[in-house]
C-alpha cells in the first residue's frame, strides 16, 4: 500500500468537481456540472436519477472510461486524469471490476475463460480457491465450459460478476446490471453484489434507474441535470421512489 | 422496392470506406481483362493506322506458287525471270511491269539501335519502282536511290529511327551489314508505312543480290492500262509466265487480294494474342471472384444484425438477396469503371515486353470506344455478381432470431453445407486431373502435352478453391499449433488469441485462403519459369562444347558476312554458323490419334550448318558421326520429335520453307540436350539456303580461349543487337530461344497478386472491424493497447502460417501433377534458393502491414462505444 493511498482515508473512489461537457458552442451539453463525491471502501453505493441526469457519464468518468472536461478522479490513490491510456488500462484491470448492462462477454471464450481473462491480461496468478468459491456461490460450477451463447442472460451476468470480482478489485462499477434481466435473475444478481460487500468487503458503485435495485445499496446518490441533488443512507424502495418523485417534479 | 433502393443507397454511402478495398480488388481483376483488351485494340488500331500498301497502285500480281503471300508453307522455289518481266511488259493492256522481291532487313537508327518494326510486321528491303503507274511510293523528302549504296526509307522508319536524307547508317541484310546512305523518305500508298511492315527501298540489282535471286524475281507486278479487262489480262499473264516457272502453278491475283491476304495474316496474329492474353486475364478474373467472394462474405456477416432486423420486420429472403445483389452491382460498376483506368495502365505495362516480340502497338494511343468500355464493365458486374451469390444466399437463409440473439454474432463457419459445397469443386478438380492424364495418353505430341498441362493447372486452381471453402476445417488444428506458441510466448494474451483463432476459424480462413492463393500462384509461376529456363539451360550446356555463343537479342540475326568475320577472329579454334529457317513438314504426317482430329505438326525450326563443324562443337551422341558427314538431301531430327511424329531413321520427309521444298532422308536422331542448342532438325547450309535464301545466321558457336570474346565483340560491332555470351548465359538470355516471354507472365501475375493482397488486407481489416465491440470490452476491462494489438498480430501469424503452408503445399502438388501429366523433366518444383524465404517474407510483410493498422484501430476503439450497445 502506498503512502498516498493512506492519506485518502477510507475512500475507494473520490471525485472532485467533475465537469463533462459534450460538444462546443451553442450545441454544448453539460452532462456533469461540478460533481464531487467520495465512495467509501466496503460500501455499496447506488447512483440514481432521471434519464439524462448524467448518472452514466458520472460512472464512466469515475471508471476512467471517459475523460472529464475538468475536475479529478482518484482511484487507489491515483489521479485518473493524469494517466495515459496504457496506465489507465493497467489500473482498470488491476484495481477495478466492471459489470455492464449488456454483459459484454467475449463470445469466443467459455465462461471460465471469460472469468479468468483479466487475470491473464494482468499476468496474475489465478487464486483457484477463490475462483472455485466464487463460481460455486454464483451457481456457475457446471456452466464453466459453456460459451456465452449457451447461457441464459442471468447466467451471463453472473459470469460477468465473477469476472469483475476474481481479481478482488478496489471497486466494482456496475452500469444498470439488472437492466437486461427478468426480475428473478435481477434479484439474484443484486443479492450477490450485496453479499460481496458484506462478506468480501467489496466496494461497489452501481448506476440504476430501478428503485428496487437501489434498495440493495448502503447509500444512494441522486443526480439531476449533472449535479448531485440529494443523498440517502440505508434506503428503502418507498423512500427512493419518494425522492425520485421529488426530483422529477420540483415544487 | 423503393425502400430497397433507399437502403442500398444509404448503405453504400455510409459504408463506402469498407468497400474501398473490395472495389480496388475488383478494379484490378477487371483491369487485367481491360488491359488485355486495350492492348489488342491498340494493336489492331496500329495496324489500321498503317493502311498504306506497296500494292496500292498494282493492278495484278503474279507469283509462282499457290499463295498470294510468301510464308514457310508456300514452298515454291520457282522464280520470275527478267525475260518474263520484259515479255509481260510487252503484253497488250499492260501499262508497266516490274519484278518484286522482299528481303528481311533491319536498318540501324540514329540511336544505334535497329528500328523496331510495327505491329506484327517485319522490316523489308525492296526494289525501288521507277514506273509511276506501278509505284505506290511517293517521295516526301530527298530523291530516288541511284546506286546500290543508297536507300529510301518510309516515313515511319524515318521517324522511328531519327533518320533523314543524307544520313549514313548500317543496313543489316542476310548477306552483309552494309553501309548505306539515306537519300529519300517516302509514303507507302499514302500511309506512313506498309501494313506488312517497314520498307527500305534501294536499287533493284542490290535487292536481287541480297535475295540470292541472280537475274530473277520473286514476283511480278503489273499495272494495267485504263479500261483493260483484268480477267483477260490475268489469263495472258499466266500464259506469258507458263514456260518460265519451273512448276506450272502461278498465282495471279489483284493487288487488293494480296493486301487482304496480308491483313488476314495479321488478324490471325491478333486472334492468337487475344487468346493468350485472354487465358492470362481469366486467371486474373478467377482471383477477382475469389477475393471478392471473401470480402463480400465478411461485409455481409458484419451486417448480419441489420439484415436479421429486416427479416424480422417482414422483408422476404428474396428481398434481402435483392438488396445485397444491388449493392454488389454498385461495387461491380465502380470496380468496372476503375478497371477501365487500370486497364490503360496494364496495356502500357504489356506494351513493353510485347514490343520486343514484334507486337508493337506503335503510336496508337488509348482506344476508348465502346469495344473497350463495355466488356470490362460487364466483366466487373459478372465478377461481383458471381462473388456475391453465396454470401447473399447465406444472409437470406439465416434465421432472424438467431442473428438478433445476444452473443451469437460469431460462428465457426463449419457446416454441412460448406462440406457439401466443397465436394463438387473437389470432384471437378479430380475430373480435370483424370482428363489431363487422358489427354496425354491419347495424344503424346507436344500439342497434346500442352493441353494436358493446361488441364493440370486448371485442376490446381479448382483444388485451391476447394481448399479455400474447406478453410474453417483446416484452421483449428493449425491454429492450435500457433496458439500453443502464443500461450508460451505471451501468457497474458496467448490463451485469448488461441480462442479467437480456433473457435472462430472462418475469419482466419478467409484471409488465409487469399494468401494461399497468392502464394500458390507465385510459387507455381516462379517455379515453372525457373525450371523451364534453367532446365533448358542445363540440358543445353550438357551438350554444348563451344566456349562462346555469338547471337542477337531479338531482331533477325547476324548477316552472313558478320558471322564469317566472327569465325576469323584470332584465337578462335573452331566455329559453326547456324542458319535457322522456319519450315513445315507436309509428309509424312502420322494418322490422327484422336478420332476426327488430324495430327497437327507445328512448324519446325531447321538449322543449316556445316555438319563436321557442328558435330565438333555440340555433343550429338550417336548422331555425331552421321551429322559430321551430312550431305544435301539428308536431315537429322531431334529424337523427341522423331518419336512423337514417327519419323525414324530412313524416313523421307517433305520439308517446305518460303522459297522451296525438299525431300530429305532422316539419317540420324539426336538427344534433347543437343536439341536445345541446335533446334528441331539439322540440314546442310546449302539445303537451308536453297529453301530459304534470305535467312540470317542466328548463332555462331565458337571454341576459343577467354580473350577471344573481346575480338568477337569487335567483329560484330556493326550489329547493334549482337551479343557474345558463354553458352549458359545465351540459353537463359533473351536470344536463347525460350518459347515464351516470362515478363508477360510476370505482369499478369503481379497484378493478380496485388489483387489478392487487396483481398487479404480488406479481409483482415474487416475482421478486426467486425469485432470492434469485443476489442472495446477488452479495453474497458483493462487490456492495454499493446495487448489488443498482440491479439491481432497472433491472428495474423496464423494467417501467414496457414496461407504460406497451404499455398506452397498446393503449388508443389500442382507442379508435381503437371510433371506427371507432361512427363517432362523441364517441369519441376525448382526455385532459386532465395525464393522460399522471399515468398514467406513477402507473406509476413503483407500480413503484418495489413493487420498493423487495423490492430491499432482496434486497440483504440472508444470503449464507451463498444460497451454500450445501441
Boltz contact constraints between the chains, C-beta under 6 A:
constraints:
  - contact:
      token1: [A, 65]
      token2: [B, 863]
      max_distance: 6.0
  - contact:
      token1: [A, 65]
      token2: [B, 864]
      max_distance: 6.0
  - contact:
      token1: [A, 66]
      token2: [B, 864]
      max_distance: 6.0
  - contact:
      token1: [A, 86]
      token2: [B, 784]
      max_distance: 6.0
  - contact:
      token1: [A, 89]
      token2: [B, 782]
      max_distance: 6.0
  - contact:
      token1: [A, 89]
      token2: [B, 784]
      max_distance: 6.0
  - contact:
      token1: [A, 92]
      token2: [B, 782]
      max_distance: 6.0
  - contact:
      token1: [A, 93]
      token2: [B, 782]
      max_distance: 6.0
  - contact:
      token1: [A, 98]
      token2: [B, 781]
      max_distance: 6.0
  - contact:
      token1: [A, 100]
      token2: [B, 867]
      max_distance: 6.0
  - contact:
      token1: [A, 102]
      token2: [B, 869]
      max_distance: 6.0
  - contact:
      token1: [A, 104]
      token2: [B, 777]
      max_distance: 6.0
  - contact:
      token1: [A, 104]
      token2: [B, 867]
      max_distance: 6.0
  - contact:
      token1: [A, 106]
      token2: [B, 774]
      max_distance: 6.0
  - contact:
      token1: [A, 107]
      token2: [B, 407]
      max_distance: 6.0
  - contact:
      token1: [A, 107]
      token2: [B, 410]
      max_distance: 6.0
  - contact:
      token1: [A, 108]
      token2: [B, 499]
      max_distance: 6.0
  - contact:
      token1: [A, 108]
      token2: [B, 500]
      max_distance: 6.0
  - contact:
      token1: [A, 108]
      token2: [B, 503]
      max_distance: 6.0
  - contact:
      token1: [A, 108]
      token2: [B, 504]
      max_distance: 6.0
  - contact:
      token1: [A, 109]
      token2: [B, 499]
      max_distance: 6.0
  - contact:
      token1: [A, 118]
      token2: [B, 781]
      max_distance: 6.0
  - contact:
      token1: [A, 118]
      token2: [B, 782]
      max_distance: 6.0
  - contact:
      token1: [A, 120]
      token2: [B, 492]
      max_distance: 6.0
  - contact:
      token1: [A, 120]
      token2: [B, 495]
      max_distance: 6.0
  - contact:
      token1: [A, 121]
      token2: [B, 492]
      max_distance: 6.0
  - contact:
      token1: [A, 121]
      token2: [B, 783]
      max_distance: 6.0
  - contact:
      token1: [A, 121]
      token2: [B, 787]
      max_distance: 6.0
  - contact:
      token1: [A, 123]
      token2: [B, 492]
      max_distance: 6.0
  - contact:
      token1: [A, 148]
      token2: [B, 407]
      max_distance: 6.0
  - contact:
      token1: [A, 149]
      token2: [B, 407]
      max_distance: 6.0
  - contact:
      token1: [A, 149]
      token2: [B, 408]
      max_distance: 6.0
